[in-house]
């Protein structure tokens, strides 16, 4: 390891630095410095998220941020970092289970519309209506006819969302196959995370190429000028979280002078 600079030493000689040193296993000075840098960047961005939310509350804004990506791509982790400091009374995290029998008879988008934000609220979708673009057809949870109907309707659906005054941000967390396999192994071996693994997850590696084909079709059809996707490279979780927050802050024209 190269000799630490005085700046790095100063970072480690703080409460955050000492905590990073003690919690990193195995002991690694460079990693501890990176952890301190990440935490400082994250806290600054979280202040801006509070400012954005306060602006949204004051102006009756309705904001939807959807997170898509392969299993274990870090969607939940990114959402947690975005929401852990903002006012919980003015935001919701939506992670819908599979539809019940009544919902199966409804217009596909209906149960998502029911979760849309009221004035002054931010709603985070941990997976969204785009389940039908990738997860459902890959795993045989919908017919090809249902898939085609969705693909024919989704752009118009999002146009209506935007024209109604709702702000919509679409984020796709992207990891490679090797990183996904590594994360699955970590989850399976961690009793605190084993609940995250589902039968769909267990097939994800086997169906990797099918996911890729449907993902490309989704981007080709739905990466529109008025409702674009932002792909976040997510093999490094900490960098991905910083990039996600930066993108959201740039996508919504909030007043940066809002008092928090």
PENOR-V135595 format. One record per backbone hydrogen bond with DSSP energy under -1.0 kcal/mol. CO is the residue of the C=O (numbers start at 1). NH is the residue of the N-H. Records with the same first field share a line. If there is no record, write none. Layout:
# PENOR-V135595
CO: NH + NH
This chain:
# PENOR-V135595
5: 9
6: 10
7: 11
8: 12
9: 13
14: 18
15: 19
16: 20
17: 21
18: 22
19: 23
20: 24
28: 32
29: 33
30: 34
31: 35
32: 36
33: 37
34: 38
35: 39
36: 40
37: 41
38: 42
39: 43
40: 44
41: 45
42: 46
43: 47
44: 48
45: 49
46: 50
47: 51
48: 52
49: 53
50: 54
51: 55
52: 56
53: 57
54: 58
55: 59
56: 61
57: 60
61: 120
62: 167
63: 123
64: 169
65: 125
66: 171
67: 127
68: 173
70: 73
74: 78
75: 79
76: 80
77: 81
78: 82
79: 83
80: 84
87: 90
90: 122
92: 124
94: 126
100: 104
102: 105
103: 106
107: 110
109: 113
110: 114
112: 115
113: 116
118: 121
121: 63
122: 92
123: 65
124: 94
125: 67 + 127
128: 131
129: 132
130: 134
131: 136
134: 138
135: 139
136: 141
143: 147
144: 148
145: 149
146: 150
147: 151
148: 152
149: 153
150: 154
153: 157
154: 158
155: 159
156: 160
157: 161
158: 162
159: 163
160: 164
161: 166
162: 165
167: 64
169: 66
170: 230
171: 68
172: 232
174: 234
176: 180
177: 181
178: 182
179: 183
180: 184
181: 185
182: 186
183: 187
184: 188
185: 189
187: 190
190: 193 + 194
193: 196
194: 197
198: 202
201: 204
203: 207
205: 208
207: 211
208: 212
209: 213
210: 214
211: 215
212: 216
213: 217
214: 218
215: 219
216: 220
217: 221
218: 222
219: 223
222: 224
227: 224
230: 172
232: 174
236: 240
237: 241
238: 242
239: 243
240: 244
241: 245
242: 246
243: 247
244: 248
245: 249
246: 250
247: 251
248: 252
252: 254
255: 258
